[in-house]
Amino acid sequence: MRLKFFTSLLVISVLLAACGGATTTPTEPPVATEKPILPTAYPEPVPFTIEPFPYPEPGAEVIPTNSAYPEPGSSVSGTPVIPPSGYEPQPGDEKLKRNPVFLDLASSQFILNYPHSSSISEVIVVLQGNLPDPCHRLRVVVTPPDAENVINLDVYSVVDPAVACITVLKPFTASIPLGSYSDEQYSVMVNGEKLGEFNEGGGTAPAVPVTP
């Protein structure tokens, strides 16, 4: 009886030792063996076409898109271009008070300049007068000749009403270019009063011809 008991214990010990020494080997994840699905056909390319440039019809008027800006004093469609004088209305004038000026038309005059002995004269009006005080600023708006060849000048002054200033007249002399003109007769009006007339031969403001 004891022999069978010890034999059973020995068998159990051997089995336990065998089970305790066994190790498990981790299994690697399966490697994907599937191949990517490739397209069997590609879309047809879209044909590229070049449209012909739309040339103007024969006899049609061609208007340039990058035309040069006209030179000061040049003419566009027969209307003289008024060059800047520096006395044009400025941004912010709408916040200022507009006042008249005291013009001395008897002392004002034309200057006729004939560059390079040209028959076309460059006309400048020299205005003289007084501003109400030193805080006023002179403004001159020139209107190109109308159908009757009359050039109008609107001459006035602006001032900041919140600024205190001494009450004394301030004399001014302002040169106002009118542009270039040919042999026609023109009249110049300043604030509704006629300053004078000029043409290729001279003027009556009086005009002072100047030849370089």
PEJO-V739962 format. One record per backbone hydrogen bond with DSSP energy under -1.0 kcal/mol. CO is the residue of the C=O (numbers start at 1). NH is the residue of the N-H. Records with the same first field share a line. If there is no record, write none. Layout:
BEGIN
CO=NH + NH
END
This chain:
BEGIN
1=5
2=6
3=7
4=8
5=9
6=10
7=11
8=12
9=13
10=14
11=15
12=16
13=17
14=18
15=19
16=20
17=21
53=55
57=60
71=74
74=81
76=79
79=76
87=140
90=93
92=95
93=96
97=159
99=157
102=130
104=107
109=126
110=208
111=124
112=210
113=122
114=117
115=118
121=181
122=113
123=178
124=111
125=176
126=109
127=174
128=104
129=172
130=102
131=170
133=136
137=158
139=156
141=154
146=149
149=187
150=146
151=189
152=143
153=191
154=141
156=139
157=99
158=137
159=97
160=163
166=168
170=131
172=129
174=127
176=125
179=123
181=121
186=198
187=151
188=195 + 196
189=153
190=193
193=190
196=188
197=204
198=186
202=199
206=110
208=112
210=114
END
